[in-house]
């Protein structure tokens, strides 16, 4: 079998992974989607209780919609703000079950390594002609003509430590630390009701959790909330309010401001976590900042964002930005020190290409640690890549994106935020980490 007959392997059956499959199908390219979970959007299910602040009109890929419409799909209200559960049930699952894609998606298929047949990373001769080898956790190996990695970053959260390293004692206190977006009003209610919780982080995942805890406090006496941020200002989290083109996003900031101004949430700014101490006799947990201040609570919610994991590609030749961990050519366009999500220009195959021909990082993983990712951006990424793989370079380089004004994103501090409004790819059981936009 020559390389042209081999499938393009897509890692992840989340929104961007399935969009990639839809575009590859339209281009009549052989494809195979490998999803670690048991269903499409498996990781989105983990934050299914969260409502996106971007309405459906921004959440559906164009090629995916064409496939769904042809099958008689009942499209949701374009102005409705879906929850993660609705995103899966009303969009991703119907898309994955279409005959055009269903037989090309393999579930329970966790990718653990990528390479080139017959050559390691050092060897150059014949490398470009060698097919990719995609190794799964069960030892199965699949040959591929190209690989599109849409596995996201949900499985690799950032640590509490302010310098990017785990805080001292963080691992020992892990049983008292929850990851981003716990289901405070649902499955995890008993964990937080009547207790004191410190939420660490300044993005939209932190905002969602703070608002949910405040609602819980109205219902459950004794529920207390502290919000700890590394930065000295919370302006970024408060966002644009009524000026935001996405009202759902603006309402997050407005709600947070009311919580802080009313004293329902105790705000502690400039709190850079240095160490975590488990208190004796089930006394909870104490966070110690680098300046010596402390904050004691029953629980901690770590909403400090996510980072990419590139270990499966150790045998591929990657050129990654040393700060963000994204493709080097993309880094200047998305650097959160310089850009908000509203100022990131459209980009495609040229910015996403690696020294390893045919390997592409897309979706939230393509942004590395930058929090400026937009779901619609991921759709344009995979459209461009599919066109390039089909040899249509004019279409591949005609990258366009029509997005709402953000009105919220600061460029002063790079805190990743809620996956509910970022790429949300399930991938290897991993979703998008969260961008500052919807």
C-alpha positions in Angstrom: 0.0 0.0 0.0 1.5 3.4 -1.0 1.2 6.4 1.2 -1.7 7.9 -0.8 -3.9 4.9 0.1 -3.1 5.2 3.8 -5.6 7.1 6.0 -5.0 10.5 7.5 -5.2 9.7 11.2 -7.0 12.2 13.4 -6.4 12.0 17.1 -9.5 12.9 19.1 -13.2 12.9 18.4 -14.0 16.2 20.0 -15.3 19.3 18.1 -12.1 20.0 16.2 -11.2 16.4 15.6 -14.7 15.6 14.1 -14.5 18.9 12.1 -11.2 17.6 10.7 -12.9 14.3 9.8 -15.7 16.2 8.0 -13.3 18.3 5.9 -11.2 15.2 5.0 -14.4 13.4 4.0 -15.4 16.3 1.8 -12.0 16.2 0.2 -12.5 12.4 -0.4 -9.3 11.6 1.6 -9.1 8.3 3.5 -9.3 9.0 7.2 -9.4 7.3 10.6 -10.3 9.0 13.9 -8.9 7.6 17.1 -10.7 8.5 20.3 -9.5 7.3 23.7 -13.0 7.6 25.2 -16.1 5.5 24.7 -18.0 8.1 22.7 -17.5 11.3 20.7 -16.8 14.3 23.0 -15.9 12.0 25.9 -13.9 14.7 27.7 -16.6 17.3 27.1 -18.8 15.1 29.2 -16.5 15.8 32.2 -17.7 19.4 32.2 -21.1 18.8 30.7 -22.8 20.8 33.4 -21.1 24.0 32.3 -22.8 26.4 29.8 -20.8 27.8 27.0 -20.9 31.6 26.6 -20.7 31.2 22.8 -24.0 30.5 21.1 -24.5 27.6 18.7 -23.8 29.8 15.7 -20.1 29.8 16.7 -19.9 26.2 17.8 -20.7 24.3 14.6 -18.1 23.6 11.9 -19.2 24.4 8.3 -18.3 21.0 6.8 -19.8 19.2 9.7 -23.0 21.2 9.3 -23.2 20.3 5.6 -23.0 16.6 6.5 -25.6 16.9 9.2 -28.0 19.0 7.1 -27.8 16.5 4.3 -28.9 13.8 6.8 -31.9 15.9 7.9 -30.4 17.1 11.2 -32.6 19.4 13.3 -30.2 22.3 13.9 -30.4 23.9 17.4 -31.3 27.6 17.9 -28.3 29.5 16.7 -28.6 32.0 19.6 -28.9 29.4 22.3 -25.9 28.9 24.7 -25.4 25.1 24.9 -24.0 23.2 27.9 -21.3 20.7 27.4 -23.8 18.0 27.6 -25.9 19.6 24.8 -22.7 20.1 22.7 -22.2 16.4 22.8 -25.8 15.2 22.6 -27.1 17.6 20.0 -24.0 18.0 17.8 -21.0 15.7 18.3 -22.9 12.4 18.7 -25.2 13.0 15.7 -22.2 14.0 13.6 -20.1 10.9 14.7 -23.1 8.6 13.9 -23.4 9.7 10.3 -22.6 6.9 7.9 -19.9 9.0 6.3 -18.0 9.1 9.6 -19.2 6.3 11.9 -17.2 3.5 10.4 -14.1 5.7 10.4 -14.1 6.4 14.2 -12.4 3.9 16.5 -13.3 4.3 20.2 -11.2 3.1 23.2 -8.1 3.8 21.0 -5.6 5.8 23.1 -2.5 6.9 21.1 0.7 6.4 23.1 3.4 7.1 20.5 4.0 8.3 17.0 6.9 7.6 14.6 8.0 7.0 11.1 8.2 3.5 9.7 11.7 2.3 9.7 13.4 5.5 10.8 13.9 7.2 14.1 14.1 10.9 14.8 17.8 11.1 13.8 17.6 9.6 10.4 16.8 12.0 7.4 17.2 9.8 4.3 13.8 8.5 3.1 12.1 10.1 6.1 9.5 12.1 4.1 8.4 9.0 2.2 8.1 6.8 5.2 4.5 6.4 6.5 3.6 7.4 10.0 3.4 4.7 12.6 0.6 5.4 15.2 0.9 3.1 18.2 -2.0 2.5 20.5 -2.1 1.6 24.2 -3.0 -2.0 23.4 0.1 -2.4 21.2 -1.8 -2.0 17.8 0.1 -0.1 15.2 -1.6 1.8 12.4 0.1 3.3 9.3 -0.9 6.8 8.3 -0.1 9.2 5.5 -0.5 12.2 7.8 -1.5 12.8 11.5 -3.8 15.6 12.8 -3.4 15.8 16.5 -6.6 17.3 18.0 -6.2 15.6 21.4 -6.5 18.8 23.4 -5.0 19.5 26.8 -7.8 18.6 29.3 -5.7 15.7 30.7 -2.7 17.9 31.6 -3.8 20.7 33.9 -1.4 23.3 35.2 -0.2 23.1 38.8 -1.0 25.4 41.7 2.6 26.5 42.1 3.2 30.1 41.0 6.4 29.3 39.1 5.0 26.5 37.0 6.4 23.9 39.3 4.1 21.9 41.7 3.7 23.8 45.0 5.5 22.1 47.9 3.1 19.6 49.3 0.7 19.8 46.4 0.8 16.1 45.6 0.3 15.1 49.3 -2.7 17.3 49.5 -4.2 16.2 46.1 -7.2 14.6 47.9 -8.3 18.1 49.0 -7.6 19.8 45.6 -10.2 19.6 42.8 -9.5 20.3 39.1 -11.2 22.9 37.1 -15.0 23.1 36.8 -16.3 20.7 39.5 -20.0 20.1 39.3 -20.7 22.2 42.4 -24.5 22.2 42.1 -24.8 18.6 41.0 -22.7 15.5 41.4 -20.1 17.3 43.6 -22.5 19.2 45.8 -21.8 17.4 49.0 -18.1 18.1 48.7 -18.7 21.9 48.9 -22.0 22.4 50.7 -21.5 24.1 54.1 -17.7 24.2 53.6 -15.1 26.8 52.8 -13.5 26.6 49.4 -10.6 28.6 47.9 -10.7 29.0 44.1 -7.3 29.6 42.6 -7.2 31.2 39.1 -8.5 34.2 37.2 -10.0 32.8 34.0 -13.5 31.8 33.0 -13.3 28.4 34.6 -12.6 30.1 37.9 -15.5 32.5 37.2 -17.9 29.6 36.5 -16.9 27.9 39.7 -17.2 31.0 41.8 -20.7 31.8 40.5 -21.8 28.2 41.1 -20.4 28.3 44.7 -22.2 31.5 45.3 -25.5 29.9 44.2 -24.7 27.0 46.5 -24.1 29.4 49.4 -27.6 30.8 48.9 -28.9 27.3 49.4 -26.6 25.8 52.0 -25.7 27.7 55.2 -22.1 27.8 56.1 -20.8 27.7 52.5 -17.9 30.2 52.2 -15.8 31.2 49.2 -12.4 32.7 48.8 -11.0 33.7 45.4 -7.2 33.8 45.2 -5.5 35.2 42.1 -1.8 35.5 41.2 -2.2 38.9 39.6 -2.8 42.2 41.4 -5.9 43.0 39.3 -9.0 41.1 38.4 -9.9 43.3 35.5 -9.2 40.5 33.0 -11.6 38.2 34.8 -14.3 40.8 35.0 -14.1 41.5 31.3 -16.2 43.7 29.2 -19.6 43.3 30.8 -22.3 44.9 28.7 -19.7 45.8 26.0 -19.0 42.2 25.2 -20.3 41.0 21.8 -21.1 37.6 23.5 -23.6 38.5 26.3 -23.1 35.2 28.1 -19.4 35.9 28.5 -20.1 39.5 29.6 -22.5 38.2 32.3 -19.7 36.1 33.8 -17.7 39.3 34.6 -20.8 41.2 35.7 -21.7 38.4 38.1 -18.2 38.2 39.5 -18.1 42.0 40.2 -21.3 41.7 42.1 -20.0 38.9 44.2 -16.8 40.7 45.1 -18.5 44.1 45.7 -21.1 42.6 47.9 -18.5 40.7 50.0 -20.1 37.3 49.2 -16.7 36.2 47.9 -13.5 37.1 49.7 -10.9 38.3 47.2 -7.2 37.8 47.7 -5.0 39.2 45.0 -1.3 38.8 44.4 -1.5 35.4 46.0 1.2 33.3 44.3 1.0 29.8 45.8 4.3 28.5 47.1 3.3 25.5 49.3 0.3 23.5 50.4 -0.2 22.0 53.8 -2.7 19.4 54.9 -3.9 20.3 58.3 -4.2 17.6 61.0 -7.5 16.1 62.2 -9.3 16.7 59.0 -8.7 20.4 59.5 -8.6 21.1 55.8 -5.8 22.6 53.7 -3.6 25.7 54.0 -2.1 27.5 51.1 1.0 29.5 51.7 2.0 32.3 49.3 5.5 33.3 48.3 5.1 36.4 50.4 4.2 34.4 53.5 0.5 35.0 53.5 -1.8 32.0 54.1 -5.3 31.0 53.2 -7.0 28.1 55.0 -10.0 26.2 53.7 -11.7 22.8 53.5 -11.2 22.5 49.8 -9.2 24.0 47.0 -10.3 24.3 43.3 -7.3 24.7 41.0 -8.5 26.7 38.0 -5.0 27.6 36.8 -5.4 26.3 33.2 -3.8 23.5 31.2 -0.7 22.8 29.2 0.0 20.6 26.1 1.6 17.1 26.4 3.9 16.4 23.4 5.3 13.1 24.7 3.5 11.0 22.1 5.5 12.8 19.4 9.0 12.4 21.0 10.2 10.5 17.8 8.9 13.2 15.5 10.8 16.4 14.5 9.0 19.3 16.1 9.8 23.0 16.2 8.0 24.3 19.3 8.1 27.8 20.8 10.2 27.6 24.0 7.7 29.6 26.0 4.2 28.5 24.8 4.9 25.0 23.5 3.1 25.7 20.3 4.3 25.7 16.7 7.1 28.3 16.5 5.5 30.1 13.6 2.2 30.5 15.4 3.7 31.8 18.6 4.0 35.5 17.7 0.4 35.5 16.5 -1.1 34.2 19.8 1.4 35.3 22.5 -0.9 36.3 25.4 1.6 39.0 26.4 0.8 40.8 23.1 -2.6 39.5 21.9 -6.1 38.9 23.1 -8.3 36.4 21.3 -9.8 39.3 19.4 -6.5 40.2 17.9 -5.3 36.8 16.8 -5.5 36.8 13.0 -6.7 33.7 11.1 -4.1 31.1 10.4 -3.8 27.7 8.7 -1.5 25.1 7.3 1.5 27.4 6.8 1.6 28.5 10.5 0.8 24.9 11.7 3.4 23.0 9.7 6.2 21.3 11.5 9.7 20.1 10.3 8.0 16.7 10.3 5.9 16.9 7.1 2.3 15.7 7.5 2.1 16.1 11.3 -0.2 18.9 12.5 -1.2 20.1 16.0 -4.7 21.6 15.9 -7.3 22.9 18.3 -6.4 23.9 21.8 -3.2 21.8 21.8 -1.9 23.9 18.8 -1.9 27.0 21.1 0.3 25.4 23.8 -0.1 27.4 27.0 -1.7 30.4 25.3 -5.3 31.0 26.5 -6.4 32.9 23.4 -7.9 30.0 21.5 -11.3 30.1 19.8 -13.4 27.1 18.8 -14.1 28.6 15.4 -10.3 29.1 15.0 -9.8 25.3 15.2 -12.4 24.8 12.5 -10.5 27.1 10.2 -7.3 25.3 11.0 -8.5 21.9 10.0 -10.3 23.2 6.9 -6.9 24.7 5.7 -5.0 21.5 6.5 -7.5 19.2 4.8 -7.3 21.4 1.7 -3.5 21.2 1.8 -3.5 17.5 2.1 -5.8 17.3 -0.9 -3.3 19.5 -2.9 -5.6 22.5 -3.0 -3.1 25.1 -1.8 -5.1 28.1 -3.0 -7.9 27.1 -0.6 -5.5 26.1 2.1 -3.9 29.5 2.2 -7.2 31.4 1.9 -7.7 31.5 5.6 -10.6 33.6 6.9 -12.4 34.0 10.2 -15.4 36.1 11.2 -15.5 36.4 15.0 -17.4 38.6 17.5 -15.5 41.4 19.3 -14.2 40.0 22.5 -14.4 43.0 24.8 -12.8 41.0 27.6 -9.4 39.6 27.1 -6.4 41.2 28.7 -2.9 40.9 27.5 -1.2 41.3 30.8 -1.3 37.8 32.3 -1.6 34.4 30.7 -4.0 32.4 32.7 -5.7 29.7 30.7 -9.4 29.4 31.4 -12.5 27.3 30.9 -12.7 24.5 28.3 -16.4 25.3 28.1 -15.5 28.0 25.6 -12.4 26.7 24.0 -11.6 23.8 21.8 -13.1 21.2 24.0 -11.6 18.3 22.1 -11.9 14.9 23.7 -8.9 13.5 22.0 -7.0 11.1 24.2 -9.6 11.5 26.8 -8.3 15.1 26.9 -10.2 18.2 26.0 -9.3 21.8 25.3 -7.9 23.7 28.1 -9.8 26.8 27.7 -9.3 30.0 25.9 -10.4 33.5 26.9 -13.0 33.4 24.2 -15.9 31.4 23.0 
